[in-house]
Amino acid sequence: AMVNYTRATKLEPELADAWMGIGIVLDNQNRLIEGIHYIKKAISLDSGNADFWFIYGEVQHRLGFIEEAEGAYKKVMELDQQHPDVWLNYSNLLFDQNQKKEAMEILSDGIKHFPNNAELQDRMSACLISLGEKQEAVTFLQSALQLDYSKHSELFDFYPQLKENPVILDMIESFKK
């Protein structure tokens, strides 16, 4: 793939998708620092592409450049509010920075756009539990389980402490089909 993308950039230097392709290949090879250069080049050629900004935000987050990642996620939301993963990733970034209330605001906005997204509901439940708001958390968890029971394992990936919470475990078990 790298050879083809590189060839494409030589034939058509303004082809943003080819530059992004190189960046993604390097990202997949865990060569993030190298890949970010190509991702930035793609964005410079097509700054209105929400997917490019999303990838840029993901890479910046993994590199630990929180402000850049946050700016990229905000740009995605500005360009395309119907990009569901941005609400999850941006809230993760904020949660990881111990900005839990801000993470909940992002999730709340995401739920307004995607009321049937179980992952957003699960994530909101985890944020609420982390803030001690258990009753409201249960409401979101019930909603998430009704929407898509199979997604509940992601709740434990996000907030592993919940694996030891008997109330949560009992509720999940009660929704098992």
PALO-440617 format. One record per residue: x, y, z of N, C-alpha, C in turn; residue number from 1. Coordinates in steps of 0.1 Angstrom, whole numbers, always signed. Layout:
N
> X	Y	Z	X	Y	Z	X	Y	Z	NUM
...
This chain:
177
> +8	-12	+0	+0	+0	+0	+9	+13	+0	1
> +20	+12	+8	+28	+24	+9	+34	+28	-5	2
> +38	+18	-13	+43	+20	-26	+33	+27	-35	3
> +21	+22	-34	+10	+28	-43	+7	+42	-39	4
> +6	+44	-26	+2	+58	-21	+14	+68	-25	5
> +26	+63	-23	+38	+72	-26	+38	+75	-41	6
> +35	+65	-49	+34	+67	-64	+23	+77	-67	7
> +12	+75	-60	+1	+84	-63	+4	+99	-59	8
> +12	+101	-48	+16	+115	-45	+25	+121	-55	9
> +33	+112	-61	+43	+117	-71	+35	+121	-84	10
> +25	+112	-88	+17	+115	-100	+8	+127	-98	11
> +2	+128	-86	-8	+138	-83	-5	+144	-69	12
> +4	+153	-68	+8	+158	-54	-4	+165	-46	13
> -15	+168	-53	-26	+174	-46	-36	+164	-42	14
> -34	+151	-43	-43	+141	-39	-42	+138	-24	15
> -51	+145	-17	-51	+144	-2	-53	+130	+3	16
> -61	+122	-4	-63	+108	+1	-50	+100	+1	17
> -42	+102	-9	-29	+95	-10	-20	+99	+2	18
> -19	+112	+5	-11	+116	+16	-16	+110	+29	19
> -30	+110	+31	-36	+104	+43	-33	+89	+43	20
> -33	+83	+32	-30	+68	+31	-17	+65	+36	21
> -7	+73	+32	+7	+71	+37	+7	+73	+53	22
> +0	+83	+57	+0	+85	+72	-7	+74	+79	23
> -17	+68	+74	-24	+57	+80	-15	+44	+80	24
> -8	+42	+69	+1	+30	+68	+11	+32	+79	25
> +17	+44	+80	+28	+46	+90	+22	+44	+104	26
> +10	+49	+106	+3	+48	+119	+1	+33	+122	27
> -3	+25	+113	-5	+11	+115	+8	+4	+118	28
> +19	+9	+113	+32	+4	+116	+38	+10	+129	29
> +30	+17	+136	+33	+23	+149	+45	+33	+147	30
> +44	+40	+136	+54	+51	+133	+47	+64	+133	31
> +41	+67	+145	+32	+79	+146	+38	+92	+142	32
> +50	+94	+147	+57	+107	+145	+59	+109	+130	33
> +63	+99	+123	+64	+100	+108	+51	+102	+101	34
> +41	+94	+106	+28	+95	+100	+21	+108	+101	35
> +23	+115	+112	+16	+127	+115	+19	+138	+104	36
> +31	+137	+99	+35	+147	+88	+26	+145	+76	37
> +24	+133	+72	+16	+130	+60	+1	+133	+63	38
> -3	+131	+75	-17	+134	+79	-19	+149	+78	39
> -10	+157	+83	-10	+171	+83	-11	+176	+68	40
> -3	+170	+60	-2	+173	+46	-16	+171	+39	41
> -22	+160	+43	-36	+157	+37	-46	+167	+42	42
> -45	+171	+54	-54	+181	+60	-52	+195	+53	43
> -39	+198	+50	-36	+211	+43	-42	+211	+29	44
> -44	+199	+23	-50	+198	+10	-65	+197	+10	45
> -70	+192	+21	-85	+191	+22	-89	+193	+37	46
> -89	+206	+40	-91	+210	+54	-106	+208	+59	47
> -115	+205	+49	-129	+203	+52	-133	+189	+54	48
> -123	+180	+54	-126	+165	+56	-126	+161	+70	49
> -138	+159	+76	-139	+155	+90	-132	+142	+93	50
> -131	+133	+84	-124	+120	+87	-109	+123	+89	51
> -103	+132	+81	-89	+135	+82	-87	+141	+96	52
> -95	+150	+100	-93	+156	+113	-95	+146	+124	53
> -104	+137	+122	-106	+126	+133	-94	+118	+134	54
> -88	+114	+123	-76	+105	+123	-64	+113	+130	55
> -63	+126	+126	-53	+135	+132	-55	+136	+147	56
> -68	+137	+152	-70	+138	+166	-67	+125	+173	57
> -70	+113	+167	-66	+100	+173	-51	+99	+175	58
> -44	+103	+164	-29	+101	+165	-23	+111	+175	59
> -28	+123	+175	-23	+133	+185	-26	+128	+199	60
> -37	+122	+201	-41	+117	+215	-31	+106	+218	61
> -29	+97	+209	-19	+86	+212	-5	+91	+215	62
> -1	+102	+208	+12	+108	+210	+13	+116	+223	63
> +1	+118	+229	+1	+126	+241	+0	+141	+240	64
> -3	+145	+228	-5	+160	+225	-20	+163	+226	65
> -24	+165	+239	-38	+166	+243	-45	+178	+236	66
> -38	+190	+237	-44	+202	+231	-47	+200	+216	67
> -37	+194	+209	-39	+192	+195	-50	+183	+192	68
> -51	+172	+200	-62	+162	+198	-75	+169	+201	69
> -76	+176	+212	-89	+183	+215	-93	+193	+204	70
> -83	+200	+198	-86	+209	+187	-91	+202	+175	71
> -85	+190	+172	-89	+182	+161	-103	+177	+163	72
> -106	+172	+175	-120	+167	+177	-130	+178	+176	73
> -127	+190	+181	-136	+201	+180	-139	+204	+165	74
> -128	+203	+157	-129	+206	+143	-138	+195	+136	75
> -137	+183	+140	-146	+172	+135	-160	+176	+138	76
> -163	+180	+150	-177	+183	+154	-182	+195	+147	77
> -173	+205	+144	-177	+216	+136	-181	+212	+122	78
> -173	+203	+116	-175	+199	+102	-186	+189	+100	79
> -187	+180	+110	-197	+169	+108	-201	+163	+121	80
> -212	+168	+126	-217	+164	+139	-223	+150	+138	81
> -224	+144	+127	-229	+131	+125	-218	+120	+124	82
> -207	+124	+130	-195	+115	+131	-195	+109	+145	83
> -201	+97	+147	-204	+92	+160	-192	+90	+169	84
> -181	+85	+163	-169	+81	+171	-162	+94	+177	85
> -164	+105	+172	-158	+117	+177	-163	+120	+191	86
> -176	+117	+194	-181	+120	+207	-175	+110	+217	87
> -173	+98	+213	-166	+88	+222	-152	+92	+225	88
> -144	+95	+214	-130	+97	+215	-127	+110	+223	89
> -135	+121	+220	-133	+133	+227	-136	+132	+242	90
> -147	+125	+245	-150	+123	+259	-140	+114	+266	91
> -134	+104	+259	-123	+96	+265	-111	+105	+268	92
> -108	+114	+259	-96	+123	+261	-99	+131	+273	93
> -111	+137	+275	-114	+145	+286	-114	+137	+299	94
> -120	+125	+299	-121	+116	+310	-106	+113	+315	95
> -98	+110	+305	-84	+106	+308	-76	+118	+315	96
> -81	+130	+312	-75	+142	+318	-82	+146	+331	97
> -90	+137	+336	-98	+139	+348	-108	+151	+347	98
> -112	+153	+335	-122	+164	+332	-135	+157	+330	99
> -140	+150	+340	-152	+141	+339	-165	+149	+336	100
> -167	+160	+342	-179	+168	+339	-179	+173	+324	101
> -167	+177	+319	-166	+181	+305	-169	+169	+296	102
> -163	+157	+300	-166	+145	+292	-181	+142	+292	103
> -188	+144	+303	-202	+142	+303	-210	+151	+294	104
> -205	+164	+293	-211	+174	+285	-210	+169	+270	105
> -198	+164	+266	-196	+160	+253	-205	+147	+250	106
> -206	+138	+260	-214	+126	+258	-229	+130	+257	107
> -233	+140	+265	-247	+145	+264	-250	+150	+251	108
> -241	+158	+245	-243	+163	+231	-244	+152	+221	109
> -235	+142	+223	-234	+131	+214	-247	+123	+215	110
> -253	+121	+227	-265	+113	+228	-277	+121	+222	111
> -276	+134	+222	-287	+142	+215	-286	+139	+200	112
> -274	+137	+194	-273	+134	+180	-275	+120	+177	113
> -272	+111	+186	-273	+97	+184	-280	+90	+196	114
> -293	+92	+198	-300	+87	+210	-300	+72	+210	115
> -298	+65	+199	-298	+50	+199	-284	+44	+199	116
> -274	+52	+203	-261	+46	+203	-257	+41	+217	117
> -257	+28	+218	-254	+22	+231	-241	+25	+237	118
> -231	+27	+229	-217	+30	+234	-217	+44	+241	119
> -224	+54	+236	-225	+67	+242	-232	+66	+256	120
> -243	+58	+256	-251	+56	+268	-242	+49	+279	121
> -235	+38	+275	-226	+31	+284	-215	+41	+289	122
> -209	+49	+281	-199	+58	+285	-204	+68	+295	123
> -216	+73	+292	-222	+83	+301	-224	+76	+315	124
> -229	+64	+315	-231	+56	+327	-218	+55	+335	125
> -207	+52	+328	-194	+51	+335	-189	+64	+341	126
> -191	+75	+333	-188	+88	+338	-196	+92	+351	127
> -209	+89	+350	-217	+92	+362	-213	+84	+374	128
> -210	+71	+372	-206	+63	+383	-193	+68	+389	129
> -184	+72	+381	-171	+77	+385	-173	+90	+394	130
> -184	+97	+391	-187	+109	+399	-196	+106	+411	131
> -200	+94	+413	-208	+90	+424	-223	+92	+422	132
> -227	+94	+409	-241	+97	+406	-247	+83	+401	133
> -248	+74	+410	-252	+60	+407	-266	+59	+401	134
> -276	+66	+407	-289	+64	+402	-291	+68	+387	135
> -285	+80	+384	-286	+84	+370	-278	+75	+361	136
> -267	+70	+366	-259	+61	+358	-266	+48	+355	137
> -274	+43	+364	-282	+31	+362	-292	+33	+351	138
> -298	+45	+350	-308	+49	+339	-301	+48	+326	139
> -289	+53	+325	-281	+53	+312	-277	+39	+309	140
> -273	+31	+319	-269	+17	+316	-281	+9	+312	141
> -292	+11	+318	-304	+3	+313	-307	+7	+299	142
> -307	+19	+295	-309	+24	+282	-299	+17	+272	143
> -287	+17	+276	-276	+11	+267	-279	-4	+265	144
> -282	-11	+276	-284	-25	+275	-297	-28	+267	145
> -307	-20	+267	-319	-22	+259	-315	-19	+244	146
> -307	-10	+242	-303	-6	+228	-294	-17	+221	147
> -284	-22	+229	-275	-32	+223	-267	-38	+235	148
> -273	-49	+239	-267	-56	+251	-252	-60	+248	149
> -249	-63	+236	-235	-68	+233	-224	-58	+235	150
> -228	-45	+236	-218	-34	+237	-214	-33	+252	151
> -220	-39	+261	-217	-37	+275	-202	-40	+279	152
> -196	-49	+272	-182	-52	+275	-173	-40	+273	153
> -177	-31	+264	-169	-19	+262	-169	-10	+274	154
> -180	-11	+282	-181	-4	+294	-170	-8	+304	155
> -167	-21	+304	-156	-26	+313	-142	-22	+308	156
> -141	-21	+295	-128	-17	+289	-125	-3	+292	157
> -136	+5	+292	-134	+20	+295	-132	+22	+310	158
> -140	+15	+318	-139	+17	+333	-139	+4	+340	159
> -127	-2	+340	-125	-16	+345	-131	-18	+360	160
> -131	-8	+368	-135	-10	+382	-150	-15	+382	161
> -157	-13	+372	-171	-17	+372	-173	-32	+372	162
> -162	-39	+368	-163	-54	+369	-165	-59	+383	163
> -162	-51	+393	-164	-55	+407	-176	-49	+413	164
> -184	-42	+406	-196	-36	+411	-208	-46	+410	165
> -213	-52	+421	-224	-62	+420	-237	-56	+414	166
> -240	-44	+417	-252	-38	+412	-252	-37	+397	167
> -240	-33	+391	-239	-32	+377	-239	-46	+371	168
> -232	-55	+377	-231	-69	+372	-245	-75	+372	169
> -253	-73	+383	-267	-79	+383	-275	-73	+373	170
> -274	-60	+370	-282	-53	+360	-279	-59	+346	171
> -266	-60	+343	-262	-65	+330	-268	-79	+329	172
> -267	-87	+339	-271	-101	+339	-287	-102	+336	173
> -294	-92	+342	-308	-92	+340	-313	-89	+326	174
> -304	-82	+318	-307	-79	+304	-302	-90	+295	175
> -295	-100	+300	-290	-110	+291	-302	-117	+284	176
> -300	-120	+272	-311	-126	+264	-310	-140	+263	177
